[in-house]
Amino acid sequence: MIGTSRVMEALYTTIRKVATTDVPVLITGESGTGKERVARTIHQQSLRSAGPFIAINCAAIPENLLESELFGHEKGAFTGAHAQRKGRIEYAAGGTLFLDEIGELGLGLQVKFLRFLQEKTLERVGGRETFHIDARVIAATNRDLKEKMTVGTFREDLFYRLSVVSIPIPPLRERDGDILLVARALISRFSDEIGKKIKGLTPEGVEALTHYAWPGNVREMENKIRRAVVMADGALLTPADLELATPMAISPLPRLKAAREQVERELVESALARFAGNVTQAATALGISRQALHDILIKYQIERPS
C-alpha cells in the first residue's frame, strides 16, 4: 500500500486500529482500489497473522457451487460429491476469511452465513455435525449494499453484522499527490520483474498520468504501466507507451478589460445594424444616452451602416 495523501493517512490509521481487534470489517470502494490488499494488510497486522488468509470471490463462483465452496460438503451430499471436503470457512480457522463481492451472495446463503457470524458454527452441505470455527471475517464490495437492502436483495441483519467497522477505500483520482508516487513505485517494480532499465516518465508522461481520471483505479494503472514497461523503447515512459492522450495545452484566459471591450463593440455594432444606423434608436435600445453612444463609436472607430 502506497500513498501519502490525507485520505490514505486516515486509511492507515483505521487499519491499525481494527487490526488489533477481531470485529468483522466491511471494505467498500470502486473496482480496482485495492480492497483485498487492505484486507491482507489488516490480517498481517493482526494477532492472527500467523494463521491463514483465505479469500473467495463470491461473484466468480456459480451460486449453486458457492455454498459447498464456503461450507464444505459430505460425501454423497450431491451428484459429484465423491468425497468429504472442507469449505473455505474451515480452512480459515485461526486466521482470516475474506469474502470479496459479498453483495453477490444469494439470499439463501446470506441466511446461512449470518448464522455462522453469530454463532461461529457451521454444518457442511449434506452433513449433520456442527463445527465450531474461529475465523475472523472481512468482506468487501463495490456495490451499494444499502440500495440492495432497499430492494430486498441483501439482508439488513447481515449488513449490520458485517459492518461493525466499515472502511471506504478512496478512488485514485481523489488521492491528491499519490498518482505519481504509485506510478513510480510500479515502474520500479515492473522494470525489475521484466529486466528493463526504465528510469521514469517524460514530462509529457507525467502530465498525461496526472490528468487522467483512472476509472479503473490502481488496477488499471498497474496494467498500463506493466504494458508500457514492456513496450517502451526509451528509458522514460511517454504518453504513447502508457496509451494515454497528451492533455491539450490550456489556452490562456482573455484579459477582463479586453473581453469587456469586445462585448461592448459587438453590442453597439449589432444595435446599429438593427436600426439601420439610427443612433438615437440604437442608444435607446442599449439603455445609454446618444452622447455615450457617440463616444463609443469614436473610441472603437465604428462606422454607422449607411
GIGI-V247979 format. One record per pair of residues at least 12 apart in sequence whose ideal C-beta (glycine too) atoms are under 7 Angstrom apart, sorted by sequence separation. I is the first residue (numbers start at 1). J is the second residue. D is the distance in whole Angstrom. If there is no record, write none. Layout:
BEGIN
i:I j:J d:D
i:I j:J d:D
END
This chain:
BEGIN
i:27 j:39 d:6
i:73 j:85 d:6
i:120 j:132 d:6
i:40 j:53 d:6
i:56 j:69 d:6
i:72 j:85 d:5
i:120 j:133 d:6
i:187 j:200 d:6
i:228 j:241 d:4
i:56 j:70 d:7
i:72 j:86 d:5
i:120 j:134 d:7
i:145 j:159 d:5
i:228 j:242 d:5
i:271 j:285 d:5
i:279 j:293 d:6
i:72 j:87 d:3
i:271 j:286 d:5
i:279 j:294 d:7
i:71 j:87 d:4
i:184 j:200 d:7
i:25 j:42 d:7
i:70 j:87 d:5
i:69 j:87 d:6
i:70 j:88 d:6
i:71 j:89 d:6
i:72 j:90 d:6
i:224 j:242 d:5
i:36 j:55 d:6
i:68 j:87 d:7
i:69 j:88 d:6
i:70 j:89 d:6
i:224 j:243 d:6
i:267 j:286 d:7
i:117 j:137 d:6
i:15 j:38 d:7
i:19 j:42 d:5
i:139 j:162 d:5
i:18 j:42 d:6
i:268 j:293 d:7
i:279 j:304 d:7
i:15 j:41 d:6
i:19 j:45 d:4
i:180 j:206 d:7
i:183 j:209 d:6
i:15 j:42 d:6
i:19 j:46 d:5
i:89 j:116 d:7
i:277 j:304 d:4
i:268 j:296 d:5
i:277 j:305 d:5
i:16 j:45 d:7
i:180 j:209 d:7
i:276 j:305 d:6
i:277 j:306 d:7
i:15 j:45 d:7
i:179 j:209 d:6
i:180 j:210 d:7
i:179 j:210 d:6
i:198 j:229 d:5
i:205 j:236 d:7
i:208 j:239 d:4
i:56 j:88 d:5
i:205 j:237 d:5
i:212 j:244 d:5
i:264 j:296 d:7
i:272 j:304 d:6
i:273 j:305 d:6
i:1 j:34 d:7
i:89 j:122 d:6
i:196 j:229 d:6
i:205 j:238 d:5
i:209 j:242 d:7
i:269 j:302 d:6
i:272 j:305 d:6
i:54 j:88 d:5
i:198 j:232 d:6
i:202 j:236 d:5
i:204 j:238 d:6
i:205 j:239 d:6
i:208 j:242 d:6
i:268 j:302 d:6
i:186 j:221 d:7
i:190 j:225 d:6
i:194 j:229 d:6
i:201 j:236 d:6
i:202 j:237 d:7
i:204 j:239 d:5
i:209 j:244 d:7
i:265 j:300 d:5
i:1 j:37 d:6
i:182 j:218 d:6
i:186 j:222 d:6
i:190 j:226 d:5
i:194 j:230 d:6
i:199 j:235 d:5
i:200 j:236 d:6
i:201 j:237 d:5
i:202 j:238 d:5
i:208 j:244 d:4
i:211 j:247 d:4
i:54 j:91 d:5
i:87 j:124 d:7
i:102 j:139 d:4
i:198 j:235 d:6
i:199 j:236 d:6
i:205 j:242 d:6
i:208 j:245 d:7
i:265 j:302 d:7
i:54 j:92 d:4
i:97 j:135 d:5
i:99 j:137 d:7
i:102 j:140 d:7
i:103 j:141 d:4
i:183 j:221 d:6
i:187 j:225 d:6
i:191 j:229 d:6
i:197 j:235 d:6
i:208 j:246 d:6
i:52 j:91 d:6
i:96 j:135 d:7
i:97 j:136 d:7
i:102 j:141 d:5
i:182 j:221 d:6
i:186 j:225 d:5
i:190 j:229 d:4
i:198 j:237 d:6
i:207 j:246 d:7
i:208 j:247 d:7
i:1 j:41 d:6
i:52 j:92 d:6
i:93 j:133 d:5
i:94 j:134 d:6
i:95 j:135 d:6
i:96 j:136 d:5
i:97 j:137 d:5
i:98 j:138 d:5
i:99 j:139 d:4
i:100 j:140 d:5
i:101 j:141 d:6
i:103 j:143 d:4
i:173 j:213 d:6
i:207 j:247 d:6
i:54 j:95 d:7
i:58 j:99 d:6
i:90 j:131 d:7
i:93 j:134 d:6
i:114 j:155 d:7
i:173 j:214 d:5
i:52 j:94 d:7
i:53 j:95 d:6
i:58 j:100 d:7
i:59 j:101 d:4
i:67 j:109 d:6
i:93 j:135 d:6
i:96 j:138 d:6
i:103 j:145 d:6
i:172 j:214 d:4
i:183 j:225 d:6
i:187 j:229 d:7
i:204 j:246 d:5
i:51 j:94 d:4
i:52 j:95 d:4
i:53 j:96 d:5
i:54 j:97 d:5
i:55 j:98 d:4
i:56 j:99 d:6
i:57 j:100 d:5
i:58 j:101 d:5
i:63 j:106 d:5
i:66 j:109 d:6
i:90 j:133 d:6
i:92 j:135 d:4
i:114 j:157 d:6
i:118 j:161 d:7
i:51 j:95 d:3
i:54 j:98 d:7
i:56 j:100 d:7
i:57 j:101 d:6
i:58 j:102 d:6
i:89 j:133 d:6
i:114 j:158 d:5
i:117 j:161 d:5
i:53 j:98 d:7
i:55 j:100 d:6
i:59 j:104 d:4
i:81 j:126 d:7
i:103 j:148 d:6
i:110 j:155 d:5
i:113 j:158 d:7
i:172 j:217 d:5
i:48 j:94 d:7
i:58 j:104 d:5
i:89 j:135 d:6
i:171 j:217 d:6
i:172 j:218 d:6
i:48 j:95 d:5
i:58 j:105 d:5
i:114 j:161 d:6
i:48 j:96 d:6
i:77 j:125 d:5
i:78 j:126 d:7
i:107 j:155 d:7
i:110 j:158 d:5
i:77 j:126 d:2
i:172 j:221 d:7
i:74 j:124 d:5
i:76 j:126 d:7
i:187 j:237 d:7
i:71 j:122 d:5
i:73 j:124 d:5
i:74 j:125 d:7
i:103 j:154 d:6
i:43 j:95 d:7
i:72 j:124 d:4
i:73 j:125 d:4
i:74 j:126 d:4
i:43 j:96 d:4
i:71 j:124 d:6
i:72 j:125 d:7
i:73 j:126 d:5
i:74 j:127 d:4
i:71 j:125 d:6
i:68 j:125 d:5
i:67 j:125 d:6
i:39 j:98 d:5
i:102 j:162 d:7
i:36 j:98 d:7
i:36 j:100 d:6
i:35 j:100 d:7
i:48 j:136 d:6
i:24 j:117 d:7
i:42 j:138 d:6
i:39 j:138 d:5
i:39 j:140 d:6
i:36 j:140 d:7
i:35 j:140 d:4
i:27 j:138 d:7
i:31 j:142 d:5
i:30 j:142 d:6
i:24 j:137 d:5
i:25 j:138 d:5
i:26 j:139 d:5
i:27 j:140 d:4
i:28 j:141 d:6
i:29 j:142 d:6
i:22 j:136 d:5
i:38 j:167 d:7
i:38 j:169 d:6
i:35 j:169 d:6
i:34 j:169 d:6
i:26 j:162 d:5
i:33 j:169 d:4
i:24 j:161 d:7
i:26 j:163 d:4
i:24 j:162 d:5
i:28 j:166 d:6
i:33 j:171 d:6
i:29 j:168 d:6
i:24 j:164 d:5
i:25 j:165 d:5
i:26 j:166 d:5
i:27 j:167 d:5
i:28 j:168 d:5
i:29 j:169 d:3
i:23 j:164 d:4
i:28 j:169 d:7
i:30 j:171 d:5
i:23 j:165 d:6
i:25 j:167 d:6
i:27 j:169 d:6
i:18 j:165 d:5
i:14 j:167 d:6
i:7 j:170 d:4
i:7 j:174 d:6
i:8 j:175 d:6
i:7 j:175 d:6
i:5 j:175 d:4
i:8 j:178 d:6
i:5 j:176 d:5
i:3 j:175 d:6
i:5 j:177 d:5
i:4 j:177 d:7
i:5 j:178 d:5
i:4 j:178 d:7
i:3 j:178 d:4
i:4 j:181 d:7
i:3 j:181 d:7
i:2 j:181 d:6
i:3 j:182 d:7
i:2 j:182 d:5
i:2 j:185 d:5
i:32 j:216 d:5
i:33 j:217 d:5
i:34 j:218 d:5
i:31 j:216 d:7
i:32 j:217 d:4
i:33 j:218 d:6
i:31 j:217 d:7
i:32 j:218 d:6
i:30 j:217 d:6
i:32 j:219 d:3
i:32 j:220 d:6
END
